[in-house]
Amino acid sequence: MLRVLALLLMALAVPAAAAPPWVADETGETPDPAVVYGELPNGLRYAIMANANPRGVAYVQLRIATGAAAEGPGETEYAHLVEHLAFGPTTTFPKGDAIEALQGAGMQIGRDVGGATTAKGTLYTLAVPQVNAQRLALALAFMRGVGDTPAFTANDLERQKGVVTAEIAGGETQAARARRAEAALVYPELGFLHRDAAARIASVRAAGEAALRAFHAHWYRPDTAFLVVAGDIDPAAVAAAIGKAMGDWPRAPGPTPAIATPAFRPRTATAATIGEPGLREAVSVAFVAPRPEPWPTPAVHRQELLARIGLRLVADRLDRELLRGGDLPLTTINQNLEAYAGVSEAAVVTAGVSEGRWREGLEEIEREVRRPQTGGFTVPEVDRAVTDLLKSARSDSTRAAARTSDQLAAAIVAAYGSRTAFVVPERTFQRIAAIVNAASPDDIAAAYRAATVAPPAIVVTTAAAPPPPPVVAAAYAAAAKTPLPPIDLTLAAAKPLPLPGPPGRIVERREVADLDTTLIRFANGVLLNLKRTSFRTGEVVARVRVGGGLLALPAGVRPVSPPLSILQFGGAGGVDVLGLTAALRGHQANAQAAVGDGVVSFSSSTNPGDLELQLRLWANVIGAPNFDARDDHLIRSQFESAFSQRDATPQAAFARRWPAFVHSDPRFAPAEPEDLPRLTMASLKATWAPVLRDGPIEVTIVGDFDPAKAIAEVAATLGALPERRSEPRLDGVAGVRLPPGGPPVVWTHRGDPGRAIVAVVWPSSDGRDARGRFARLAIGAVLGNRVFNELRQTAAATYTPVPLADASATVPGFGYVGTVVEVAVGDVPLAERVLRTIATSLAETGPTDEEFARVMAPLRAAALTDARSNAWWLNGLDWAQSRVDALDRVRGYEPGLRAITAADVRPLMARIFAAPAVAVRVLPAPPEARRAAPAG
């Protein structure tokens, strides 16, 4: 039926639209007529798209056609460094005050203002809230300044070198090194994919002013630039503003520079290993072939799509074997077809494996990669894969029709960079449908063989102590000679989940007229909050919260249990994991759980057609989880892999220890390696079944849906569960408290010996104080701004200062505000000194009125924008009936942010920042400890 529908939809003609020749791609597709394209006399190209989602906001993106792939000898990281310098002094902001000006106009650094350097492009992005002619002119003035040679001084350059160096060093993890080593094997001609971090840092430190200016002058010119404005704007007015702001950018002499395409290097069969403590053990098989076509022609597009389906079918076979149980060595399976246009294409199958079982994992991968090369694919599995693909493509098309302006801007830029036309969403679905509906299983098998037979195989294993490459090569060769054992290719039937019982009865219904919200209570105690919106066509966001959480567990006892996120893999409602997986394929429904101090929450972004399935799934995993012991192998395999990465990076070590430490409560501690034998479905049931059985439930649904239908669906699912408690079971809440302040607590990690983490927090108020939340937001914004300026911009000691805050709605008086930063080991004292100096200043004098207004402007602007999104309303309403002031919080959010002043927060800052700070250092373990097995 879906195929017939797809063929009928293909008959819909896409109206032709005039567009410059440079817009069309090699396929001859008609660009989306809603986009206005233009080109200035100086060569700058632009695209404008009007879109009122969200209202009042415009997104401006400037892409310069240069990146890491454009860097010549001695220029490593130049594109990246120039990107950072563009945020300093320029011709349009000669004092280097662009950040302050943009903040003052309501743009938040990191959220609304950003830059990114990729292989072939450097992208500058601004989100302009409450857009008007003045704010748009400011954004375009910033972009215009990017085009001229940065007006940096020697001091500016040294600061940005420090920031870029911190960014590179902060990303230098075991996993990053493994990816780099694998890229060197799979893509030897693409040197920018596997540059050594030390060489990158050395190049940054050696970069001279003249060389950087020359690099900028060569690449930053109007004819390498592409400017996009998408949002709640008038295209004609924006086109005029672009001409005014960007028209005086001088046209550069000579031909437009282009990034050279490296020549493909013929491959030979290769086996290699990558070993380092903290790596997940894995095997990866890649088949690499030349991809001489520089752009995605129709023939290339067809071949790649069918090959991807074939690879997906191989992964599906492995997934089924994993879910069926047994003693499989595999823990995770991934596949991909990666193409670098004009150079190469790689079909890659990767699997995580249990510790010490790389050989078995490699044999399993080799067999299942080889099997369809000789036996092809069955009609049932191809039909299911095609049906799922069409469902997914239809869903993507529907959601794409309601994309937000930032998504549209990014998509237009991406299409331009890849020489493809930005088309109407329906056309993407039509192209996919045309290919897959005309393809047979033999066609898919042929495309798969072409991607995986002709090229030689490159095999990589990663582990803490990997085998020698010759051993890996011999193992792969031996596996290739082994006859293929039989495999069960039967597809599990999609089994419908049962309903809990008769539909629940509504005992109370209230309409909140000013918030256009409906509040319902069912006879079993389940609460339902509904808000229908028109923000995004076809989008429904929903959440189920079950009262209880970690504080419902016995006080003083560290729980020995898998995380609730594993719940779905035990099956539900009498349907096993295979039947459940089959039922969810091609649909937007999941049972991922998050556990907080006082709540277990299940959240989903779905669509009107899948809402009933999502609610039915939640009703079963909450009300009738199977806890099937036959799926214990899934838990073991996941934890064996996770335990290998404990403390593998400073971030991992911090994230593992922080929750239990900051709450002074062992219930927040994670599982330990010695717990592995007890991490079973039985322990999951013993820990969480009492909470799920009768914990109070509140359901919130926001978005594009039929309210009457949604109410009936909730009544038939969650409303039909047995009666629930009105209040959650909680134990030992009074014992949850911040640890005392004092000297830093020291933890260790086993990652890069040159990296460390510093975390400092101060006690604040809990989350039950509605008025206090605006003060907490303001304090966090001021603190974050000072840390950014002092520790990143001035001291250049970190690239990623991150807010660290909590305000519990469950534990009276529990809350903190602070920050966590990653720095070089030698900068730990500097970071602590800067953070404490900032705290002293805020305690003594607080922020100035000017500083406060500048940092609050983005929060106030965001409040208006956020209130036009489904996600904001979901967060605002999800306890609408359980908290007496919940609706007043929603009503008062934007007015409260607008009303708060610096004078309001100074007394609170004086109290907070005068208190002893709680500080943590995460330092590298001594060499002898780093070589030892991971410890608790």
TAGICOR-V984393 format. One line per field, one symbol per residue. phi: phi as a letter, one per 40 degrees, with the letter a starting at -180 (. if undefined). burial: + if it has 16 or more other ideal C-beta (glycine too) atoms within 10 Angstrom, else -. A space follows every 50 residues. Layout:
# TAGICOR-V984393
phi: ???
burial: ???
This chain:
# TAGICOR-V984393
phi: .cccdcccccccccccacaddcccbccgcccdccccbaacdchcbabbbc acbccgbbbbbbbbcaacccccdgbdgcccccdccccbcbccbccgbccc cccccgbccgcbbaaabbcbabbbbbbbcfcacccccccccccccdccdd cccccdccccccccccccccccbdccccccccccccbccbdccbcccccc ccccccccdcccccccccbcadcbbbbbbbicbcdcccdccccccbcccc cccgcccbcccccccdcbdbbabbbadgcccabbbbbbbcbcccbccdcc dcccccccccccccccccdcccccggbcccbabbaabbbbdgbaabcbbb bcbcdgbccccccccdccccdccbbgbcccccdcccccccdccccccccc cbccccccdccccccccbfbccbcdccccccccccccccbdccccccccc cbbccccbbbbbacbcccdcccdcccccccccdcccbccccccccccccc icdcccbaabbbccbfbbbbbcccgcbbbbacbbcbcgbbbaabbbcigc cccdcgbccbacccccdcccgaggccccccccccdgbcaabcbbbbcbab bbbabbbdcccccccccccccccaccfcccbdcccdcccdccccbdgcbd cccccccddccccfaccccccbdccdcccbcccccccbdccccaccbbbb bbhcacdcccccccdcbccccddbccbccbbgccccaccccidccbbbbb cdccbabbbbbbcbcccccccccccccccccccccccdcccccccfcabb cbcbaaaccbbdgcaabiabbbacdccddcccccccccccccccbgcccc ccccccdccccccccccbbcccccccbcbdbcbcbccccccccccccccc bccccdccccccccccccbbbbbccddccccccdbc
burial: -+---+---+--------+---+-+++-++++--++++-+-+-+++++++ +-+++++++++++++++++++---++++++++++++++++-++--+-++- +++++++++--++++-++-++++++++++++---++-+++++++++++-+ ++---++-+++++++++++++++++-++-+++++++++-+-++++-+--+ +-++--+----+--++-++++++++++++++++-+--++-++--++--+- -+------+--+-+--+--++++++++++++++++++++-+----+---+ +++++++++++++++++++++++----++++++-+-+-+++-++++++++ +++++-++++++++++++++++---++---++-++++++++++++-++++ -++++++++++++-+++-+++++++++-+++++-++--+-+-++++++++ ++--+-++++++++-++----++-++--+-----------++-++-+--+ --++-------+--+-++++++-++++++++++-++-+++++++++++++ +++----+++++++-++++++++-+++++++++++++++++-+-++++++ ++++++++++++++++++++++++++++--++++++++++++++++++++ ++++-++++-+++-+-+++++---+---+++-+++-++--++-+++++++ +++++----++-+++++++++--+---+-+--+--+-+-----+--++++ ++--++++++++++++++++-++++++++++++++++++++++-+++++- ++-++++++++--+++++++++++--++-+++-++--++--++--++--- ++-++++++++++++++++++++++++++++++--++-++-++--++--+ -+--++-++--++---+++++++++----+---+--
